[in-house]
Amino acid sequence: MVHQYQLNGYSIVLDTCSGSIHCVDDVAYDVIAMYESHTAEEITAAMLGKYGGREDVNQAEIRECIADVAALKEAGQLFTPDTFAPLAADFKNKSNVIKALCLHVAHTCNLNCSYCFASQGEYQGERALMSFEVGKQAIDFLIAHSGSRRNLEVDFFGGEPLMNWEVVKQIVAYAREQEKIHNKNFRFTLTTNGILIDDEVIEFSNREMDNVVLSLDGRKEVHDHLRKDCAGAGSYDRIVPKFQKFAAARGDKSYYIRGTYTHNNTDFTNDIFHMADLGFTELSMEPVVCAPEDPYALTEADLPVLYEQYEILAKEMLKRKREGRPFTFYHYMLDLTNGPCVYKRISGCGSGTEYMAVTPWGELFPCHQFVGDEAYSLGNIWDGVKNEAVQEEFRSCNAYAREECRDCWAKLYCSGGCAANAYHASGSIQGVYEYGCELFRKRMECAIMLKIAESEEGL
C-alpha cells in the first residue's frame, strides 16, 4: 500500500509494507499516483499536459521517471505486497509470556482532575492502598510467567503512587533481590502528579526508576482549570518547581512531562511550547478520551484545528532544533531504520497478554484503562489468568483484526490502535476509535516529515 501527502514543502511517498519513505519532486509524485492504474503512454501524456510548460520536463525525463518508479517496485520499495496479514494471529498465539505489570499501588489521589478516567483514583470502586504482600506476590507472579525473558517492566501507577511511597520502595527492593536469584532485570516507571515530590523521592527515583512520567497540562490557566485538588485549588504552582528540580536531576535517565489536551485548549501547541520554555525537553501531550457529552470532549469541529496544531508543532520543533534548543515530542519519535520489529508493528502493546494491570487487591486486568470493569477481570496474581475467554479476545487484537484497519496506511505504525480507546468509543475492543485514528494518522504524517527535514538539513 502506498500513501502520498504533501507537507511543509515536501512531497512524501510512503510504502507501507516495506517501510520505505521517498521524498520526491512534483513530477515523480504525480507519476507514482498514476503508476498502478495507467499505462506509460497515459502517464507521459498527463505529465506533459500538466508540466509541459516547464523547461526541465520533457518526454524523455518523464519516461526516465517512470523507469525509476518501476525499478523501485522491482526492488520492493514501492507498491510492496502485504505479506504480513497471514502472520498477524500467529504471533500472539505462540507465547504466554508476561513481560510487564502496571501496579496500582494507590487507588486514591490527592487531586480531583475533572477528566480523570480513574474517577479520581478510585476506578469506580473503593479507595485502597496496595500492601507490600500484594506487591511482593505481583513480582513473584511476573517472574513465574516471564519464561526465558530477562528484561521485565513494572509501572507504579494510581491514583497517585506517591501516596503509598513506602510500599513502592519495598517492592523495588524486593524485585532487586529477585533479579540475582532468577537472572532477571527489572525496569521501573513511576507516574506522578507531583504534589508529594520531595528530595527523597527525587533521589530514589533517579537511582531506581528507568523512567518517570510527570503530569502537567501546560500553561497555568489550562492546567489549573482541570487539575485541581479536593479543595478546588489549582496545582500548577506547587508542582512546576518540583518538576523542574526533578528533571534537572535526572541526568541521562528518561522522563516525560505528560499532558492532556481537551476541547478547552485545542491550541495545545502553546502548552507544549510553554513546557519547553520551562526547561523541559521530553514532552508528551495526549488527546482526552471521554464521553462525547462531557464539556471538555473533543468534537468533529476540532479536527481541522488539531491537524494544524500538529503541523505547527513539527515546524516549531524543526526551528528550535536549528537554533540549538531542541525538545522531544513522544508521538513524533520514529526510528525509520532500526525498528520496531515486525512482531511489534503487527501485534501492538500486548495488553491482556504480555502486559497486565494489578489492583491493590491483586486482581488482574488487561491494562489500567480496564481496571474496575468486572467484565474484563482476568484473574489474580495468586491463581493466574482464569478468564481465558477475555484473554483470547485480547490475543486476537492486531493490526489486521479490524476491517477498518486493513486498508489503512498507518496500521503498521499504530499496530491496530489502543484496545481501551476502541472499547470506550465503540463498546468493543474490536471496534475503532475513528477520532483517535484521524489524529494518529496526522501525527505520523508530521513525524515522518520532521524526520525527512532533519535528515536533509543534517540535524
C-alpha positions as MATLAB code, in Angstrom:
seq = 'MVHQYQLNGYSIVLDTCSGSIHCVDDVAYDVIAMYESHTAEEITAAMLGKYGGREDVNQAEIRECIADVAALKEAGQLFTPDTFAPLAADFKNKSNVIKALCLHVAHTCNLNCSYCFASQGEYQGERALMSFEVGKQAIDFLIAHSGSRRNLEVDFFGGEPLMNWEVVKQIVAYAREQEKIHNKNFRFTLTTNGILIDDEVIEFSNREMDNVVLSLDGRKEVHDHLRKDCAGAGSYDRIVPKFQKFAAARGDKSYYIRGTYTHNNTDFTNDIFHMADLGFTELSMEPVVCAPEDPYALTEADLPVLYEQYEILAKEMLKRKREGRPFTFYHYMLDLTNGPCVYKRISGCGSGTEYMAVTPWGELFPCHQFVGDEAYSLGNIWDGVKNEAVQEEFRSCNAYAREECRDCWAKLYCSGGCAANAYHASGSIQGVYEYGCELFRKRMECAIMLKIAESEEGL';
ca = [
       0.000    0.000    0.000;
       1.255    3.487   -0.910;
       0.329    6.665    0.937;
       1.139   10.076   -0.546;
       0.898   13.504    1.033;
       2.449   16.949    0.834;
       3.520   18.877    3.917;
       5.834   21.797    4.654;
       7.072   21.897    1.052;
       7.826   18.175    0.888;
       6.137   15.662   -1.412;
       6.256   12.392    0.520;
       5.522    8.862   -0.629;
       5.283    6.112    1.976;
       5.321    2.438    1.012;
       3.534    0.902    3.974;
       4.622   -2.718    3.853;
       8.309   -2.181    3.086;
       8.599    0.879    5.327;
      10.314    2.780    2.504;
       9.862    6.537    2.503;
      10.548    8.626   -0.589;
      10.838   12.394   -0.760;
      10.250   13.263   -4.415;
       9.658   16.173   -6.771;
       6.190   17.068   -8.003;
       6.511   15.182  -11.290;
       7.580   11.939   -9.602;
       4.825   12.437   -7.033;
       2.193   12.526   -9.790;
       3.797    9.689  -11.733;
       3.651    7.446   -8.670;
      -0.010    8.364   -8.116;
      -0.860    7.173  -11.638;
       1.597    4.303  -11.974;
      -0.536    1.346  -10.895;
      -3.655    2.270  -12.865;
      -2.329    3.816  -16.089;
      -0.047    2.889  -18.957;
       3.293    4.592  -19.529;
       1.793    6.401  -22.513;
      -1.123    7.704  -20.453;
       1.196    8.860  -17.671;
       3.507   10.603  -20.135;
       0.636   12.411  -21.807;
      -0.783   13.508  -18.476;
       2.569   14.813  -17.231;
       3.221   16.713  -20.467;
      -0.244   18.218  -20.195;
       0.368   19.358  -16.634;
       4.059   20.287  -16.723;
       4.724   20.778  -20.436;
       5.469   24.469  -19.946;
       8.492   23.745  -17.779;
      11.927   23.559  -19.373;
      13.027   20.685  -17.132;
      10.087   18.458  -18.067;
      10.067   16.622  -21.376;
       9.084   13.218  -22.680;
      12.498   11.672  -22.057;
      12.606   12.920  -18.463;
       9.125   11.582  -17.793;
       9.994    8.182  -19.279;
      13.092    8.059  -17.080;
      10.974    8.857  -14.049;
       8.559    6.045  -14.921;
      11.522    3.674  -15.251;
      12.787    4.759  -11.819;
       9.400    4.004  -10.289;
       9.423    0.577  -11.960;
      12.887   -0.088  -10.519;
      11.712    0.844   -7.022;
       8.769   -1.508   -7.370;
      11.061   -4.299   -8.538;
      13.347   -3.642   -5.550;
      10.432   -3.949   -3.130;
      10.422   -0.271   -2.173;
       7.167    0.769   -3.828;
       3.804   -0.980   -4.186;
       5.092   -3.792   -1.978;
       2.506   -6.547   -1.460;
       1.251   -7.109    2.052;
       2.677  -10.405    3.280;
       2.126   -9.730    6.988;
      -1.615  -10.385    7.228;
      -1.346  -14.205    7.486;
       1.186  -13.833   10.318;
      -0.851  -11.487   12.495;
      -2.782  -14.054   14.524;
       0.141  -16.463   14.889;
       2.486  -14.015   16.613;
       0.439  -13.686   19.803;
      -0.765  -17.282   19.857;
       2.770  -18.626   20.200;
       3.542  -17.185   23.624;
       2.056  -16.966   27.101;
       4.965  -14.932   28.424;
       4.149  -11.879   30.556;
       6.783   -9.157   30.390;
       5.236   -6.172   32.202;
       2.855   -5.249   35.005;
       1.216   -1.967   35.904;
       0.950   -1.947   39.700;
      -1.900    0.182   41.014;
      -0.235    0.852   44.322;
      -2.758    3.571   45.219;
      -6.444    3.696   44.340;
      -6.649    7.143   45.803;
      -5.417   10.565   44.754;
      -4.680   13.994   46.208;
      -6.022   15.722   43.100;
      -9.535   15.816   41.696;
      -8.946   16.157   37.946;
     -12.168   16.628   36.015;
     -11.258   14.388   33.069;
      -9.712   11.536   35.100;
     -10.663    8.141   33.618;
      -9.830    6.613   37.006;
     -12.560    8.538   38.852;
     -10.050   10.432   40.999;
      -8.118    7.237   41.602;
     -10.966    5.037   42.802;
     -11.629    3.273   39.459;
     -15.363    3.095   40.184;
     -14.628    1.232   43.429;
     -13.192    1.827   46.866;
     -10.142    3.822   47.865;
      -7.277    1.486   48.720;
      -3.514    1.177   49.024;
      -1.602   -1.882   47.860;
       0.125   -3.771   50.667;
       3.718   -4.931   50.355;
       2.463   -8.519   50.474;
       0.383   -7.956   47.327;
       3.249   -6.127   45.633;
       5.656   -8.932   46.517;
       3.264  -11.516   45.074;
       2.922   -9.417   41.901;
       6.688   -9.537   41.422;
       6.694  -13.297   42.018;
       3.805  -13.698   39.540;
       5.669  -11.714   36.881;
       8.867  -13.715   37.325;
       6.971  -17.021   37.262;
       5.219  -16.130   33.993;
       8.132  -14.418   32.224;
       9.642  -17.584   30.761;
      13.164  -17.047   29.482;
      12.657  -13.318   29.066;
      15.243  -11.455   31.143;
      14.094   -7.822   30.914;
      10.867   -7.178   32.823;
       8.956   -3.932   33.345;
       6.950   -2.656   36.286;
       4.992    0.606   36.268;
       3.957    2.243   39.528;
       0.588    3.810   38.880;
      -2.507    5.142   40.583;
      -4.369    7.199   41.557;
      -1.253    8.781   42.941;
       1.504    6.238   43.711;
       3.430    8.624   45.954;
       0.567    8.257   48.456;
       1.929    4.730   49.004;
       5.606    5.569   48.622;
       6.986    3.287   51.345;
       5.423    0.259   49.665;
       6.808    1.356   46.282;
      10.299    1.350   47.780;
       9.750   -2.029   49.410;
       8.566   -3.559   46.127;
      11.604   -2.179   44.291;
      13.964   -3.561   46.949;
      12.311   -6.994   46.765;
      12.486   -7.050   42.956;
      16.172   -6.148   43.072;
      16.789   -9.128   45.366;
      14.950  -11.422   42.939;
      16.975  -10.196   39.951;
      20.066  -12.030   41.172;
      18.184  -15.195   42.063;
      16.246  -15.537   38.786;
      18.606  -13.767   36.336;
      16.091  -11.038   35.610;
      16.467   -7.303   35.054;
      13.669   -5.009   36.214;
      12.927   -1.648   34.658;
      10.692    0.585   36.749;
       8.500    3.537   35.759;
       6.800    5.992   38.101;
       3.831    8.163   37.071;
       3.054   11.044   39.437;
       1.096   14.287   39.659;
       3.979   15.755   41.633;
       2.225   17.022   44.748;
       4.242   14.797   47.103;
       7.623   15.001   45.359;
      10.461   15.809   47.722;
      14.243   15.357   47.729;
      13.981   11.751   48.905;
      11.557   10.855   46.086;
      13.870   12.505   43.553;
      16.980   10.752   44.863;
      15.354    7.310   45.000;
      13.674    7.674   41.605;
      16.854    8.817   39.904;
      18.603    5.749   41.288;
      15.892    3.152   40.673;
      13.348    4.380   38.116;
      14.251    3.929   34.467;
      11.525    6.375   33.514;
       9.434    8.963   35.327;
       6.201   10.425   33.934;
       5.275   13.819   35.388;
       1.727   15.102   34.772;
       1.474   18.719   33.609;
      -1.094   20.065   31.157;
       0.836   23.165   30.087;
       0.002   26.794   30.766;
      -1.052   27.647   34.285;
      -4.605   28.612   33.328;
      -5.047   25.414   31.301;
      -3.538   23.127   33.933;
      -5.369   24.659   36.880;
      -8.731   24.624   35.115;
      -8.968   20.820   35.321;
      -6.163   19.619   37.591;
      -7.380   20.856   40.959;
      -7.034   19.480   44.460;
     -10.030   18.375   46.512;
     -10.457   21.917   47.826;
     -10.753   23.264   44.281;
      -7.314   24.911   44.135;
      -5.080   24.542   41.098;
      -1.840   22.574   41.386;
       0.415   24.313   38.838;
       2.371   26.499   41.253;
       3.025   23.590   43.601;
       4.290   21.101   41.058;
       6.219   23.051   38.409;
       9.224   23.924   40.622;
       9.335   20.302   41.792;
       9.200   19.004   38.218;
      11.985   21.382   37.180;
      14.175   20.156   40.024;
      13.302   16.531   39.249;
      14.050   16.824   35.519;
      17.318   18.675   36.148;
      18.448   15.878   38.470;
      17.556   13.050   36.060;
      20.834   13.292   34.163;
      20.760   10.876   31.245;
      17.772    8.934   32.601;
      14.424    9.135   30.856;
      11.484   11.244   31.936;
       8.378   12.668   30.315;
       6.278   15.675   31.059;
       2.894   14.317   30.036;
      -0.150   16.478   29.419;
      -3.703   16.001   28.244;
      -5.398   18.451   25.914;
      -9.161   18.889   25.725;
     -11.766   20.946   23.902;
     -10.739   23.791   26.217;
      -7.249   24.041   24.720;
      -7.269   22.899   21.117;
      -4.358   25.336   20.726;
      -2.341   22.784   22.687;
       0.941   23.625   20.954;
       1.060   26.709   23.162;
       1.038   24.376   26.152;
       3.827   22.251   24.684;
       5.929   25.317   23.901;
       5.253   26.625   27.398;
       6.576   23.382   28.887;
       9.644   23.543   26.639;
      10.235   27.142   27.718;
      10.136   25.988   31.342;
      13.214   23.901   30.509;
      11.589   20.511   29.947;
      12.912   18.661   26.902;
      10.981   15.348   26.951;
       7.335   16.085   26.281;
       4.095   14.262   25.595;
       0.591   15.621   25.044;
      -2.347   13.251   24.650;
      -5.867   13.962   23.393;
      -8.503   13.454   26.059;
     -10.667   10.323   25.795;
     -14.021   10.774   27.472;
     -17.770   10.624   26.924;
     -18.933   12.777   23.985;
     -21.325   14.721   26.209;
     -18.549   15.918   28.507;
     -17.875   19.651   28.047;
     -14.151   19.074   27.534;
     -14.625   16.271   24.957;
     -13.053   16.861   21.567;
     -15.515   17.371   18.729;
     -15.586   16.799   14.995;
     -15.250   20.537   14.509;
     -11.965   20.450   16.438;
     -10.238   18.159   13.939;
      -9.063   20.789   11.395;
      -7.717   22.891   14.254;
      -5.867   19.916   15.730;
      -4.402   18.942   12.337;
      -2.996   22.445   12.035;
      -1.651   22.274   15.575;
       0.333   19.115   14.839;
       1.825   20.791   11.753;
       2.709   23.890   13.792;
       4.368   21.642   16.356;
       6.532   19.832   13.802;
       7.661   23.091   12.190;
       8.485   24.681   15.552;
      10.444   21.601   16.628;
      12.480   21.860   13.443;
      13.062   25.567   14.052;
      14.177   25.049   17.638;
      16.492   22.218   16.640;
      18.173   24.523   14.144;
      18.576   27.057   16.950;
      20.198   24.505   19.260;
      17.310   24.222   21.717;
      15.542   21.001   20.687;
      12.906   19.079   22.553;
      11.402   15.634   22.051;
       7.706   15.015   21.460;
       6.672   11.461   22.281;
       4.359   10.969   19.291;
       6.979   12.184   16.839;
       9.596    9.672   17.974;
      10.260    7.417   14.992;
      13.156    5.100   14.220;
      12.838    4.677   10.477;
      15.860    2.403   10.119;
      16.070    0.109   13.160;
      12.623   -0.629   14.482;
      10.284   -1.560   15.868;
      10.318   -5.186   14.758;
       7.594   -6.741   12.606;
       6.144   -8.587   15.609;
       5.589   -5.341   17.499;
       4.275   -3.485   14.457;
       1.639   -6.147   13.901;
       0.689   -7.232   17.410;
       0.625   -3.946   19.309;
       1.014   -3.164   23.004;
       0.289   -6.651   24.354;
      -2.404   -5.583   26.815;
      -4.147   -8.607   28.314;
      -1.425  -10.961   27.114;
       2.131   -9.675   27.670;
       1.063   -6.746   29.845;
      -1.489   -6.541   32.672;
      -2.601   -4.200   35.421;
      -2.757   -5.254   39.068;
      -5.198   -3.673   41.530;
      -4.390   -3.042   45.221;
      -6.128   -6.378   45.936;
      -4.117   -8.331   43.363;
      -6.830   -8.591   40.704;
      -5.597   -8.706   37.104;
      -6.975   -6.565   34.262;
      -5.783   -6.196   30.638;
      -4.471   -2.671   31.296;
      -5.042    0.306   33.583;
      -7.935    1.592   31.464;
      -9.981   -1.572   32.123;
      -9.458   -1.645   35.879;
     -12.784   -1.739   37.712;
     -14.720   -3.191   34.764;
     -15.610   -6.643   36.074;
     -16.341   -7.943   32.584;
     -12.611   -7.604   31.916;
     -11.297   -9.111   35.138;
      -8.720  -11.713   34.084;
      -7.985  -13.393   37.407;
      -5.481  -12.607   40.145;
      -1.781  -12.792   40.949;
      -2.181  -15.931   43.093;
      -4.265  -18.095   40.785;
      -3.213  -16.533   37.472;
      -5.413  -15.857   34.463;
      -8.784  -17.592   34.810;
     -10.872  -15.605   32.341;
      -9.291  -17.154   29.280;
     -12.123  -16.020   27.006;
     -11.289  -12.366   27.622;
      -7.587  -13.029   27.208;
      -8.255  -14.712   23.871;
     -10.231  -11.657   22.827;
      -7.173   -9.520   23.505;
      -4.892  -12.055   21.891;
      -6.823  -11.550   18.661;
      -6.181   -7.788   18.661;
      -3.661   -6.846   15.995;
      -3.141   -4.561   13.025;
      -5.336   -6.758   10.829;
      -8.129   -7.642   13.260;
     -10.497   -4.865   12.209;
     -11.915   -4.339    8.733;
     -11.342   -0.610    9.091;
      -7.621   -1.180    9.692;
      -6.843   -3.434    6.760;
      -6.862   -0.655    4.183;
      -5.296    1.956    6.464;
      -1.797    3.060    5.509;
      -0.879    3.699    9.161;
      -1.730    0.251   10.551;
       1.894   -0.829   10.883;
       2.627    2.324   12.891;
      -0.319    2.070   15.304;
      -0.477   -1.765   15.328;
      -4.261   -1.594   15.303;
      -4.544    1.130   17.902;
      -5.498    1.153   21.557;
      -7.964   -1.554   22.598;
      -9.169    0.544   25.534;
      -9.909    3.564   23.351;
     -11.753    1.310   20.900;
     -13.769   -0.188   23.754;
     -14.740    3.137   25.267;
     -15.658    4.572   21.858;
     -17.495    1.591   20.369;
     -18.251   -0.830   23.203;
     -15.877   -3.447   21.815;
     -12.097   -3.871   21.827;
     -12.536   -4.997   18.226;
     -14.124   -1.650   17.370;
     -12.476    1.513   16.135;
     -11.992    4.895   17.778;
     -12.142    6.764   14.480;
     -11.470   10.148   16.021;
      -8.253    8.819   17.529;
      -7.339    7.195   14.206;
      -7.630   10.520   12.404;
      -5.317   12.206   14.908;
      -2.845    9.335   14.827;
      -2.573    9.442   11.040;
      -1.923   13.172   11.164;
       0.758   12.732   13.827;
       2.507   10.119   11.687;
       2.489   12.372    8.648;
       4.045   15.159   10.693;
       6.574   12.855   12.346;
       7.754   11.449    9.018;
       8.024   14.935    7.519;
      10.086   16.019   10.522;
      12.495   13.103   10.071;
      12.903   13.926    6.378;
      13.598   17.584    7.137;
      16.126   16.732    9.852;
      17.885   14.313    7.520;
      18.062   16.780    4.638;
      19.382   19.529    6.892;
      21.804   17.258    8.729;
      20.199   17.990   12.103;
];
